[in-house]
Amino acid sequence: MAERRPLIARRLRPGHWVALDVFAAVALAAGFSLPAVLAPETARVPPFVAVPVIALACLPTAVRRRWPVPVCAAVLVAAVIAPFAGWQEAFVPLAVALHAVALLQARRTAVTALVAALAVTAAGAAIGAPTWTEAASACGFAWLLLGLAWTIGLAVREQRAYAAQAVARSAQAAATAERLRVAREVHDVVAHSMGLISMRAGIANHVAATHPEEAGEALSVIEETSRKALTDLRGLLGLLRDTPEERDAAPRAVDTLRELVAAIPDGHVRVELDVEPGLTLGGATALVVHRLVQESLTNVLRHAGPARCRVTVVTRARREVVVEVVDDGRGGAPRTGGHGLAGLEERVILYGGTFSAGPEPGGGFAVRARLPLPSASGSGSGEDDR
C-alpha cells in the first residue's frame, strides 16, 4: 500500500505565513473596496471616504504576526470610524487581527483585546443600524465571529505550549532513562570485577609469605579479572558512542555464567551452577540473565560470608526463563543502601519480567527473577553443571 503524503508535506516557515497574511489582507481590502468603487450610487458615503477606512482596517493585518498588538489597535481605530464611513463589515478584519493577538500574546493582553473589540463592534452596530433589532442581529453575528477567531487563536496557542512541554518532558524522561541505564551498566561491570579483585588481593596478601604459589594464583586471577573488566568497560563506552561493533561485545549469559562461577575464590563461597540442558539465550535476555547472576554473586561475596550458593537458570513452558541465586549465608534483612538490587529490579521490569529479593525463611538470601522469552529463542546444545 502506497504511503499517503500530507497535503502540506513541509512545515510552513515564517516567510510563508507572512506571504499568506499579505495575500489575505489585500484580498480583504479589495473585496470590501470594489463594491464602493464600482457601485458608488448604492453607497451611503463617497468611495474616497470609505476606501481609506477599509484600507486602514484590512492592510495592517498583513503584518499581524509580527506586530499583533499595534495591528489590532490600528484595526480597532478603523472599526470606530467605519460606521461613520458607511462600512458595516469592519468586524471581519478585526477578527483576523484579534486571532493573532490571542495566538501570540499573553492571555491578559488577549482578553483586553477581545473586550475592546466586542465594545467597538457593539457601538458600531448601534450607530450603523436603523433599528435596535437590526443592531442586535448585526452585533450578535459580529460577536460570534470575533469570539470564534479569538477562541481558535487561544486554543492553538495553548496546544502549542502543551506540545512544547510534552516534548520537554519526553526529552527529560529519555535523559533520565539513559542515565539510569548507564548507571546500571557501570555498576554491574565495575562492582563485580572490583569485588573479585579486592577479595583475591586480600587472599594474596594473606598468604604471600607462607604460600607464595597461592598468592601467584590469586594475582593471576586478578590480572584476568582486570582484563575482562577493561573489555566490559570498552563495551560500555561503545554503548555511549552508539558503536554497533563495540555494543555487540556485551556478554552473553549462558556462555559466561561458568566463567563467573569459576572466578569465585575457592574456600569462601561454594557455588553450584544449574543450567537447563540445551538452553541458549541471546540478545537482551542473555545480557539481563548475565547481569542478574553477576550482581547476585557479588552480593554473596560481600554479604553472605562463607556460604554455599546455588545458581539456577531454567525455562518454564517455553515462555519464560527463571533465574534464581540462593545462598545459605548470614541472610538477614534485605541488602539496601546500594544500587545493585535496585538496578537489577529496574532492568528486569524494563524487560517485562518480575523480580524479588530477600532473606529466606531458613536462613540465607535469595534473588529470583522471571523474564519473558522472545519468540526467536531456540534450543541448542548444553550440559548441566553441578
C-alpha positions in Angstrom: 0.0 0.0 0.0 1.4 3.3 -1.1 2.2 5.8 1.7 -0.1 8.7 1.8 1.6 12.1 1.9 0.0 15.0 3.7 -1.4 17.9 1.8 1.4 20.1 3.1 4.5 17.9 3.4 6.7 20.6 5.0 6.1 22.8 7.9 5.4 26.4 6.7 8.2 28.8 7.5 7.6 32.3 8.9 8.0 33.8 5.5 5.3 31.6 4.1 2.9 32.7 6.8 3.7 36.4 6.1 3.0 35.8 2.4 -0.4 34.3 3.2 -1.2 37.2 5.5 -0.3 39.7 2.8 -2.5 37.9 0.3 -5.4 37.8 2.8 -5.0 41.4 3.7 -5.0 42.6 0.0 -7.9 40.3 -0.8 -10.0 41.7 2.1 -9.2 45.3 1.2 -10.1 44.6 -2.5 -13.2 42.7 -1.7 -14.7 45.4 0.5 -13.5 48.3 -1.6 -14.7 47.1 -5.0 -18.4 47.4 -4.3 -17.9 51.0 -3.1 -15.9 51.9 -6.2 -18.0 50.0 -8.8 -21.4 51.0 -7.4 -21.0 54.3 -5.7 -24.7 55.2 -6.1 -25.6 52.4 -3.6 -23.1 53.6 -1.0 -24.0 55.8 1.8 -20.8 57.9 1.5 -18.5 58.6 -1.4 -15.8 56.0 -2.2 -13.0 58.4 -1.4 -14.3 58.3 2.2 -15.0 54.6 2.6 -11.9 53.2 0.8 -9.3 54.7 3.1 -11.1 53.4 6.1 -11.3 49.9 4.5 -7.6 50.1 3.7 -6.8 51.2 7.3 -8.7 48.2 8.6 -7.5 45.5 6.2 -4.0 46.2 5.1 -2.3 46.2 8.5 -3.4 42.6 9.0 -0.6 41.7 6.6 1.9 42.1 9.4 -0.3 40.8 12.3 2.1 38.0 13.2 5.0 40.4 13.6 3.2 43.2 15.5 -0.1 41.7 16.7 -1.0 44.4 19.3 -0.2 47.5 17.2 -2.1 45.9 14.2 -5.1 45.2 16.4 -5.0 48.7 17.7 -5.0 50.1 14.2 -7.9 47.9 13.1 -9.8 49.0 16.3 -9.4 52.6 15.3 -10.7 51.9 11.8 -13.6 50.0 13.3 -14.5 53.1 15.3 -14.5 55.2 12.2 -16.2 52.6 9.9 -19.8 53.3 10.9 -19.4 57.0 10.0 -18.0 56.0 6.7 -20.9 53.7 5.9 -19.0 50.5 6.3 -20.6 47.8 8.5 -18.2 44.9 8.0 -15.2 46.2 10.0 -15.6 43.2 12.3 -14.1 40.9 9.7 -10.5 42.3 9.6 -10.9 42.9 13.3 -11.5 39.2 13.9 -8.3 38.4 11.8 -6.3 40.8 14.0 -7.8 39.5 17.2 -6.9 35.9 16.2 -3.2 37.0 16.1 -3.3 38.6 19.5 -4.9 35.5 21.1 -2.3 33.3 19.3 0.8 35.2 20.1 0.3 37.3 23.2 -0.3 36.6 26.9 -3.8 35.8 28.0 -4.3 39.1 29.8 -3.5 41.0 26.7 -5.7 38.7 24.6 -8.7 39.2 26.9 -8.2 43.0 26.9 -8.2 43.0 23.1 -11.3 40.8 23.0 -13.2 43.1 25.3 -12.2 46.2 23.3 -13.2 44.5 20.0 -16.6 43.5 21.4 -17.3 47.0 22.7 -16.3 48.7 19.5 -18.3 46.3 17.4 -21.4 46.8 19.6 -21.1 50.6 19.3 -20.6 50.4 15.6 -23.7 48.2 15.2 -25.8 50.6 17.3 -24.6 53.6 15.2 -24.9 52.0 11.8 -28.2 50.0 12.1 -31.5 51.8 11.6 -33.3 49.8 14.3 -32.4 48.1 17.6 -33.5 44.8 16.2 -31.1 45.0 13.3 -28.4 46.4 15.6 -28.8 43.4 17.9 -28.7 40.9 15.0 -25.6 42.5 13.4 -23.9 42.7 16.8 -24.7 39.1 17.6 -23.2 37.9 14.3 -20.1 40.1 14.7 -19.6 38.9 18.3 -19.9 35.3 17.2 -17.2 35.7 14.6 -14.9 37.7 17.0 -15.3 35.1 19.7 -14.6 32.2 17.3 -11.5 33.8 16.0 -10.3 34.6 19.5 -11.0 31.1 20.8 -9.2 29.4 17.9 -6.1 31.6 18.4 -6.1 30.9 22.2 -6.6 27.2 21.7 -3.8 26.9 19.2 -1.5 28.8 21.5 -2.2 26.6 24.5 -1.9 23.5 22.3 1.5 24.6 21.1 2.5 25.3 24.7 1.3 21.9 25.8 3.1 20.2 22.9 6.4 22.0 23.8 6.0 20.9 27.5 5.3 17.4 26.4 8.4 17.4 24.2 10.5 18.8 27.1 9.1 16.1 29.5 9.8 13.4 27.0 13.3 14.6 26.5 13.8 14.8 30.3 12.4 11.3 30.7 14.6 9.9 28.0 17.7 11.6 29.5 16.8 10.1 32.9 16.3 6.7 31.5 19.6 6.9 29.7 21.4 7.9 32.9 19.8 5.0 34.8 20.8 2.6 32.0 24.4 3.8 32.1 24.4 3.7 35.9 23.3 0.1 35.9 25.9 -0.9 33.3 28.7 0.9 35.2 27.6 -0.7 38.5 27.3 -4.2 37.0 30.6 -4.0 35.3 32.7 -2.3 38.0 31.2 -3.7 41.2 31.5 -7.4 40.3 35.1 -7.1 39.0 36.3 -4.9 41.8 34.7 -7.2 44.4 36.6 -10.2 42.9 39.8 -8.2 42.6 39.5 -7.0 46.2 38.9 -10.5 47.6 41.7 -12.1 45.6 44.1 -9.3 46.6 43.2 -9.9 50.2 43.9 -13.6 49.8 47.2 -12.9 48.0 48.3 -10.5 50.8 47.4 -13.0 53.5 49.3 -16.0 52.0 52.1 -14.2 50.3 54.7 -15.1 52.9 53.6 -18.7 53.7 52.1 -19.9 50.4 53.6 -17.9 47.5 52.1 -20.3 44.9 48.6 -19.4 46.1 49.5 -15.7 46.1 50.7 -16.1 42.5 47.5 -17.8 41.5 45.4 -15.0 43.1 47.4 -12.4 41.3 46.8 -14.3 38.0 43.1 -14.2 38.7 43.3 -10.5 39.5 45.1 -10.0 36.1 42.5 -11.9 34.2 39.6 -10.2 36.0 41.1 -6.8 35.4 41.4 -7.6 31.7 37.8 -8.7 31.5 36.7 -5.6 33.3 38.5 -3.4 30.8 36.8 -5.3 28.0 33.4 -4.7 29.6 34.2 -1.1 30.1 35.1 -0.7 26.4 31.8 -2.3 25.6 30.0 0.2 27.8 31.8 3.0 26.1 30.6 1.5 22.8 27.0 1.9 24.1 27.6 5.5 24.9 29.2 6.1 21.5 26.4 4.1 19.8 29.1 2.0 18.0 27.5 -1.3 16.8 30.8 -3.2 16.8 31.5 -2.4 20.4 27.9 -2.9 21.5 28.0 -6.4 20.2 30.8 -7.2 22.6 28.3 -7.3 25.5 28.5 -10.6 27.5 26.2 -13.5 26.5 24.6 -15.0 29.6 24.8 -18.8 29.2 28.3 -18.6 27.6 29.8 -16.7 30.5 28.0 -18.0 33.6 30.6 -20.7 34.1 33.3 -18.0 33.9 31.5 -16.0 36.6 31.3 -19.1 38.8 34.9 -20.1 38.2 36.1 -16.6 39.2 34.7 -17.1 42.8 37.6 -17.7 45.3 37.8 -21.3 46.5 37.0 -21.8 50.1 35.0 -18.6 50.6 31.8 -19.3 48.7 30.9 -22.6 47.1 28.8 -22.0 44.0 26.8 -24.7 42.2 25.6 -23.8 38.7 22.5 -25.5 37.3 21.7 -24.5 33.7 18.9 -26.2 31.8 20.4 -28.6 29.2 20.1 -27.2 25.7 19.3 -23.7 26.9 20.6 -20.9 24.7 19.9 -17.2 25.2 20.9 -14.2 23.2 20.3 -10.5 22.8 18.7 -8.6 25.7 17.6 -11.7 27.5 21.2 -13.0 27.7 22.5 -9.7 29.0 19.8 -9.4 31.7 20.5 -13.0 32.9 24.2 -12.4 33.0 23.8 -9.2 35.0 21.4 -10.9 37.4 23.9 -13.7 38.2 26.9 -11.4 38.2 25.4 -8.9 40.7 23.9 -11.6 42.9 27.2 -13.4 43.2 28.9 -10.1 44.0 26.4 -9.6 46.9 27.0 -13.2 48.1 30.8 -12.5 48.2 30.3 -9.2 50.1 27.5 -10.0 52.5 26.9 -13.8 52.9 30.2 -14.7 54.4 31.4 -18.3 54.0 28.4 -19.9 52.4 27.1 -22.2 49.7 25.3 -20.7 46.8 23.1 -22.3 44.0 22.6 -20.6 40.7 19.7 -21.9 38.7 18.7 -20.9 35.1 15.8 -22.8 33.6 12.8 -22.2 31.4 9.1 -22.8 32.1 6.5 -23.7 29.5 8.9 -22.3 26.9 7.5 -18.8 27.7 9.9 -17.5 30.4 13.3 -18.0 31.8 13.6 -18.3 35.6 16.8 -17.2 37.3 17.4 -18.0 41.0 20.5 -17.3 43.1 20.1 -18.6 46.6 22.7 -18.8 49.3 22.7 -20.2 52.9 24.8 -17.4 54.4 24.0 -14.8 57.0 20.8 -13.7 55.3 19.1 -11.1 57.4 17.3 -8.0 56.2 17.3 -7.1 52.5 20.6 -5.7 51.5 19.9 -2.0 50.9 21.9 1.2 50.6 23.5 0.3 47.3 22.4 0.4 43.7 22.8 -3.3 42.8 19.4 -4.8 43.7 17.6 -1.6 42.6 19.4 -1.7 39.3 18.5 -5.4 38.8 14.9 -4.7 39.5 14.8 -1.8 37.1 16.5 -3.9 34.4 14.1 -6.9 34.8 11.0 -4.7 34.9 12.2 -2.8 31.9 12.4 -6.1 30.0 8.9 -7.1 31.1 9.7 -9.5 33.9 9.2 -9.9 37.6 11.9 -9.6 40.4 12.1 -10.4 44.0 15.0 -10.4 46.5 15.0 -11.1 50.3 16.0 -13.4 53.1 15.0 -17.0 53.1 12.8 -18.4 56.0 15.5 -21.0 56.9 18.4 -18.5 56.6 20.3 -17.1 53.7 19.3 -14.8 50.9 17.6 -15.3 47.5 17.3 -13.4 44.3 14.7 -14.6 41.9 13.6 -13.2 38.5 11.4 -14.3 35.6 11.9 -13.0 32.1 9.7 -13.5 29.1 11.4 -15.4 26.3 11.4 -13.7 22.9 9.7 -15.6 20.1 13.1 -16.2 18.4 14.5 -18.1 21.4 15.6 -21.6 20.3 17.4 -24.5 21.8 20.9 -25.7 21.3 23.5 -27.9 23.0 24.4 -27.6 26.5 25.1 -29.5 29.7 24.2 -29.5 33.3 26.9 -28.1 35.6 26.7 -29.0 39.2 
